[in-house]
Amino acid sequence: MTSKVRTPTAALLLLFLPVLLLTWTRVNGYRPVIIVHGIFDGPKQFQKLVLFINKTHPGTEVTMVDMYTHMSSLKPLWKQVQVFRQAIEPIMRKATDGVHLLCFSQGGLICRALLSTMPNHNVHNFIALSSPLAGQYGETDYLHRLFPDSAKETFFLVCYNRIGQKVSICQYWNDPHHRSSYLKNSKFLPLLNGDTTHNNMTTWKENFLRIKKLVLIGGPDDGVITPWQSSHFGFYDSKEHVVEMRNQEFYRNDTFGLKTLSARGDLSMCLRPGVKHIRWHSNFTVFTDCIEKWLT
């Protein structure tokens, strides 16, 4: 009776095969995550968020896009979208099973625009973390840092002109008392939400609907996003009463696919009180309750 002799190399492979398989499974069990920062932010502010992902989903490839940071985040948004796209497309091409987009504050609007204008994107879940998705109208430290002498009632005079539209925040400043000027002069958000009709509406809607899940995260103690319901696609009417998402025209008319996502069961909303704007991405409870399950 003959016996098979295993070489040392073969024996080592058999010994470590379970470990190799486990490592391979863990690395390939989670889709890559792409993080896009907000206004005045950079990678440093998101170190804890990256640690949270690495702790709960070991082996996940996490990319913190390092461009248009800090003061350069005030550049026009369509310009930023173009450059972010150039950085993100190679990551998408390598990820055969798709990627997740996790986008904070102004970054959520950049990601919205990416999803609408990229016909072949493979974004699985889009997580908008405290983003002014329906616009911004409020006096915050961010506003006074840029324009110390401006008040929300007069800021439309700064924003709704050719010069103002070169500043990112002006491109989503949504003054409910000057709706016609907003629709006529704002070159970003009205197009993105379909409040202003344009030739690309159908294509942008089809592109946006390629995502599997839309996750909206926000809360009443944010202190920056105003109204805070904008993070859930709610916004003020002309009397500054908040109109919730499902009563917004862009939802009822399904201009960019939000109503379709809701009907599909692919819209998730997470509301958390007690969280300040700059703490959303470093709050582990927010991560475990609102984000972690969507990053598989």
C-alpha positions in Angstrom: 0.0 0.0 0.0 1.5 3.3 -1.1 1.0 6.5 0.8 0.9 10.0 -0.6 3.7 12.3 0.5 2.9 15.9 0.9 5.6 18.5 0.3 6.3 21.0 3.1 4.8 23.7 0.9 1.6 21.8 0.3 1.3 21.0 4.0 1.7 24.7 4.9 -1.0 25.6 2.4 -3.4 23.1 3.9 -2.6 24.4 7.4 -3.2 28.0 6.5 -6.0 27.5 4.0 -8.8 28.2 6.5 -7.1 31.4 7.5 -6.6 32.5 3.9 -10.2 31.7 3.1 -11.4 33.7 6.1 -9.3 36.7 5.2 -10.4 36.5 1.6 -14.1 36.3 2.7 -13.8 39.2 5.1 -12.0 41.5 2.6 -14.4 40.7 -0.2 -17.5 40.5 2.0 -17.9 44.3 2.1 -18.2 46.7 -0.7 -15.7 49.6 -0.9 -16.8 52.8 0.9 -16.2 56.2 -0.6 -16.5 59.2 1.8 -17.0 62.7 0.6 -16.5 65.5 3.1 -18.5 68.7 3.7 -17.8 72.4 3.6 -14.6 73.5 5.3 -13.8 69.9 6.0 -10.9 67.5 5.1 -9.8 63.9 5.7 -8.7 64.7 9.3 -12.3 65.3 10.4 -13.3 61.8 9.3 -10.6 59.7 11.0 -13.0 58.4 13.6 -15.6 57.4 11.0 -12.9 55.5 9.1 -12.0 53.7 12.4 -15.6 52.9 13.0 -15.9 51.2 9.6 -12.6 49.3 10.1 -13.7 48.1 13.5 -17.1 46.8 12.5 -16.3 45.7 9.0 -12.6 44.6 9.0 -11.0 44.6 5.5 -13.3 47.2 4.0 -11.6 49.4 1.5 -12.3 53.0 2.6 -11.5 56.0 0.4 -11.6 59.4 1.9 -11.6 61.7 -1.1 -9.0 64.4 -0.4 -9.9 67.3 -2.7 -11.6 70.6 -2.4 -10.9 70.7 1.3 -11.4 73.6 3.7 -11.6 77.0 1.9 -11.5 75.4 -1.5 -14.8 73.7 -0.7 -16.4 77.1 -1.5 -15.6 76.6 -5.2 -18.6 76.2 -7.6 -20.3 72.9 -7.1 -20.5 71.7 -10.7 -16.7 72.3 -10.9 -16.2 70.2 -7.8 -18.5 67.5 -9.1 -16.4 67.1 -12.2 -13.2 66.7 -10.3 -14.7 64.4 -7.7 -16.0 62.2 -10.5 -12.5 61.8 -12.0 -11.3 60.6 -8.6 -14.2 58.3 -7.9 -14.7 56.6 -11.3 -11.5 54.5 -11.1 -12.6 53.1 -7.7 -16.0 52.2 -9.1 -14.4 50.4 -12.1 -12.4 48.2 -9.8 -15.4 47.3 -7.6 -17.3 44.7 -9.6 -19.9 44.4 -6.9 -20.4 48.1 -6.5 -19.5 50.7 -3.9 -21.2 52.7 -1.2 -21.2 56.5 -1.1 -21.2 58.1 2.4 -21.4 61.8 2.0 -21.5 64.5 4.7 -23.2 68.0 4.6 -22.4 69.8 1.4 -20.8 66.5 0.2 -24.2 65.0 0.1 -25.1 67.5 -2.7 -21.9 66.7 -4.6 -22.8 63.0 -4.4 -26.4 63.7 -5.5 -25.0 65.4 -8.6 -22.5 62.6 -9.2 -25.3 60.0 -9.1 -27.5 62.0 -11.4 -24.8 62.7 -14.0 -22.9 59.4 -14.1 -24.8 57.0 -16.4 -22.8 53.9 -15.5 -22.2 54.3 -11.8 -22.4 51.3 -9.6 -23.3 52.9 -6.3 -25.1 50.4 -4.2 -26.2 52.5 -1.2 -26.0 56.3 -1.0 -25.9 57.6 2.6 -26.5 61.3 3.0 -25.3 62.3 6.5 -26.8 65.7 7.6 -26.9 67.2 4.1 -29.0 70.2 3.0 -30.7 68.2 0.3 -33.6 70.6 -0.1 -31.5 73.7 0.4 -30.3 75.9 3.2 -31.9 79.0 4.7 -30.6 80.0 8.2 -28.1 82.1 10.1 -25.3 79.8 11.2 -21.7 80.2 12.1 -20.9 79.0 8.6 -22.8 81.9 7.1 -21.3 84.6 9.4 -17.8 83.2 8.9 -18.2 83.9 5.2 -20.3 87.1 5.3 -20.2 88.6 8.8 -22.5 91.5 7.9 -25.2 89.4 6.1 -28.5 88.2 7.5 -30.6 85.4 6.1 -33.3 87.9 4.9 -30.8 89.7 2.6 -28.4 86.9 1.7 -30.3 86.3 -1.5 -28.9 89.6 -2.8 -25.4 88.1 -2.4 -26.3 84.7 -3.9 -28.7 85.2 -6.7 -26.4 86.8 -9.2 -23.5 85.7 -11.5 -20.8 86.5 -8.9 -22.7 84.8 -6.0 -23.1 81.6 -8.0 -19.4 81.2 -7.9 -19.6 80.3 -4.2 -20.8 76.8 -3.3 -23.2 77.7 -0.5 -25.0 80.2 -2.8 -25.8 77.3 -5.2 -28.0 75.7 -2.6 -29.2 78.8 -0.7 -33.0 78.4 -1.0 -34.7 81.6 0.2 -38.4 80.7 0.5 -39.3 84.4 0.3 -37.6 84.8 -3.1 -38.6 81.6 -4.8 -38.7 83.0 -8.3 -35.2 84.5 -8.0 -33.9 81.2 -6.7 -35.4 79.2 -9.6 -34.1 81.7 -12.1 -30.6 82.4 -10.8 -29.4 79.4 -8.8 -27.4 77.1 -11.1 -27.2 73.9 -9.1 -29.9 72.8 -6.6 -33.0 73.7 -8.7 -31.6 71.7 -11.6 -30.6 68.8 -9.4 -34.0 68.5 -7.7 -35.9 69.2 -10.9 -37.5 72.4 -9.6 -36.2 74.0 -12.8 -36.9 71.9 -15.9 -34.1 71.1 -18.3 -33.3 68.7 -21.1 -31.4 66.1 -18.9 -34.2 65.5 -16.4 -35.2 62.1 -17.6 -31.6 60.9 -18.0 -30.6 62.2 -14.6 -33.5 60.5 -13.0 -32.6 57.1 -14.6 -29.1 57.5 -13.4 -30.1 58.3 -9.9 -32.4 55.4 -9.7 -29.5 53.0 -10.2 -28.8 53.1 -6.5 -30.3 50.3 -4.3 -30.9 52.3 -1.2 -31.0 56.0 -0.2 -30.3 56.6 3.5 -31.2 60.1 4.9 -29.7 61.0 8.3 -30.4 64.2 10.3 -31.9 65.6 13.5 -33.4 68.6 15.2 -30.3 69.6 17.2 -28.0 69.8 14.2 -27.6 73.6 14.5 -26.3 74.2 10.9 -28.6 72.5 8.4 -31.6 74.9 8.4 -34.3 73.8 8.5 -32.9 70.5 9.8 -35.6 68.7 7.9 -33.7 69.6 4.7 -31.6 66.5 5.5 -34.8 64.5 5.0 -35.8 66.6 1.9 -38.2 68.8 3.9 -38.1 72.6 3.6 -39.8 75.9 4.4 -42.8 77.3 2.6 -43.1 81.1 2.1 -44.3 81.5 5.8 -41.3 79.5 7.0 -43.4 76.5 8.0 -41.7 73.2 7.3 -43.2 71.2 4.5 -42.2 67.6 4.9 -40.7 65.6 2.0 -43.8 63.8 0.8 -45.6 67.2 0.3 -42.7 68.7 -1.7 -43.4 69.3 -5.4 -40.3 67.4 -6.4 -41.5 64.4 -4.5 -45.1 64.5 -5.7 -44.0 65.0 -9.3 -41.1 62.5 -8.9 -38.8 64.8 -10.7 -35.6 63.0 -9.9 -36.8 59.6 -8.6 -37.4 60.2 -4.8 -41.0 59.0 -4.9 -40.0 56.0 -7.0 -37.3 55.0 -4.4 -39.9 55.3 -1.6 -42.4 53.2 -3.6 -39.7 50.6 -4.1 -39.1 50.4 -0.4 -35.5 51.7 -0.9 -35.7 54.9 1.1 -34.6 54.9 4.8 -34.7 57.8 7.1 -32.8 58.0 10.4 -33.6 60.8 12.9 -31.4 61.3 15.9 -31.8 64.2 18.4 -28.9 65.6 20.4 -26.3 65.5 17.7 -24.6 68.7 16.6 -23.6 69.1 13.0 -19.9 68.6 13.4 -20.4 65.5 15.5 -22.4 63.3 13.1 -19.4 61.5 11.7 -17.6 61.0 15.0 -20.7 59.7 17.0 -20.4 55.9 17.3 -24.1 55.6 18.2 -25.1 57.4 15.0 -22.8 55.0 13.2 -24.2 51.9 14.7 -27.8 53.0 14.5 -28.0 54.7 11.2 -25.0 53.8 9.0 -23.3 50.4 9.8 -26.0 48.1 8.4 -25.9 49.9 5.0 -22.2 49.3 4.5 -22.3 45.5 3.8 
